[in-house]
Amino acid sequence: MKLLVLGATGNTGQFLVRQALEQGHVVKAVVRTTSKLTIQHENLTVVKANIFSADSLVEHFNEQDVIMSCLGFPISLFSEVTGYTESIKAIVLAMREAKVTRIIAMASWYTKRESVLDYMHIYNGSCQCKLVRM
């Protein structure tokens, strides 16, 4: 399958990209900074785009089988997290224009990295492995 991964430079996104490549998928990673994704593979294409702009995304969504979002946004007690709602508007518009009908979106509320490190291998092994197998 042709998979497009949003948020590919984060921990979850990198795990997903590696796993998809290991399973033989063709992966396009959409990132803000291409140098942050150091994974290299013949089936991986890394492109820069603005996740808040459908116009920026649509050219990359063309001919993809599924959009997989691992986007994450920081939060504080005194500010709104609008990244999810604002990005999904652009993502859905771009999907419609590119005629992509499948999306898998992972979202998480803020957790301190130190508090989940001991459980990351369980999470990655049980949740994400099932997520990618199609």
Secondary structure, DSSP 8 states (H G I E B T S, - for coil): -EEEEESTTSHHHHHHHHHHHHTT-EEEEEES-GGG-----TTEEEEE--TT-HHHHHHHHTT-SEEEE-------TTS---HHHHHHHHHHHHHHHHT---EEE-------HHHHGGGHHHHIIIIIHHHH--
